[in-house]
Amino acid sequence: MASRELQSFVGPSFAQEHSSLQHLASKAGAKQMPQPLVSQLQFSLYQGATPCKKCKKAAALLFTKANAFKSELLQAAAQATEAVGNEAITEIVGSLQKMITQLKQDQRSEDEHKGWCDKELGITNNKVKDHSSIIDHLQAALANLSEELNEEKEDRSENHQTEIDEDNNFDELTGVRKEEHGDFEHALSDTSGAIAALNKAIDILAKFYASRNKFLQVGQPQQGGSVVKLISDVRGEFEHAKTNLQVEEKTAEDEYAENRDAHVAVDGNIQTDENVIDTSLQVTKQNIETSQDDLGEEKEGKVSTESYLDQLGRSCYMLINNYEDRKKRRAEERDAITEAIGVLEEHA
């Protein structure tokens, strides 16, 4: 509520009626009236009025109560009541009754003001607490998000290093396979060459010994058979070695193909992990940005609410702190004026 609205709760001042009341009292020779001034105590003063004993008694009562309660209102009412004559009793009673009505209205107005202050202070203090709670929550969330961001960056770095290691390992494996295949080609060439040479040697020797064996006498042993057999056995060993080379090469090629497939699968998983990590990084960064914006707004809201709370305090705390005293004072003033009216109406 704005300060202009706050002022609407303040009870009416007696200042506007001070001049007429003071004028009335001064015509009767009363002393200068103190502040605050009485707004409703207005009545005509009859020149040469008959002295009023009841008025003196009622005024004495009001003076006594005014001194006891230190009430400027009762002091002013006493001075005005003391100054009138019998002709003005009815008018002074009416004016005193209006004072009671005014005191009740003032109390209702202050009750409303205090009720509004209590409610608005409670609401505003709760808003400050809410802002503080949200700020604490956002600061804790930002701390967690910052930790998550660092962990995700580490995960991304580790995943990237895993990708490098995987590629390096496969490149190394590919290099070894190429080297092994080169060795195989060389060994295969040598073995095939040896087999070809042995085949040629066997062919030459076979022809050579066959031509010689034509001239052997019946019963003479054939020549060259052991030599050809020996060379044939050696050729058999080379052929076996060639077969082993080819089998080993096939096995190595199959193993390399399996490793290649595994490498492709691992590379795919690493890329998938990288995509997941990158997405998570973006989400975390966005959450941090959003939380920082929210934190800024909450801090601004808290400052604004605390400023309004300070404004409320300047308007409300004095009222609240003095409320019970003023309420008691008004009740005492009402009781004193009611008692004075009773004196004035006694055997009227």
C-alpha angles and dihedrals in degrees: 000000000000122000090253089057091046090056090056088071094056113106118251117272123239092218097098092060097043097096096054093044092046091047090051093051094044092054088059091049095253122155123263109289118239129229138292092060127218115248102188102037099098126138140144120266114218115218110238092010120178111262111260117218092185089053091052090049093047091046091050089052090049092047090051092049091044091055093044094049095031087233118166088189092060090042090056092044090050093051092050093045093048091055100057132087133225091274091066100047094103091047094047091049090052091049092048090050089052087053089056090049090049092049090052091048090049090051092049090049091050091045089055092046092049091046090052091045093050091049096043093045090050093049093045094046088051089050090053089050090047091051090048092048093048091046091052090048093049092047090051090046091050091051090052092045091050090052090048090050092053091048091049091050089051090048090051091049092048091047091051091050089049089054091050092048092048093050092046092050092050092046088052090048090049090051091051091048091051091049092048091049090051090052089049093051091049094047091045091051092049093046093046089048092051092049091049091049092048091048089053092047091049091050093050094046092045091054092043095052092040091058092049095045088061089072097050119114120245109278095025115124119254114256130225097023094115092048094050090046092052092051091045090053090051089050089051090055091051091048089051090049090050091052091050090049091053093046092049091048091051091049091048091048091050092049091049091050090052091048090049091052090047090049091052090050093048091047089052092050091048091051091048090051090049091052091049092048092047091050091049090049091053092048092049092048090050091049090050091050092048092047091049090052091048091048091052091050092048092050091050090047091051092050090049092047092047089050090053089046089054089051090050090049093055090051100037114027096069090048092048094044092051098033098101092046092050092045090051091046093052091048090051091048092048091049092048093048091045089052090048090051088052090055092048092048093046107125088342 
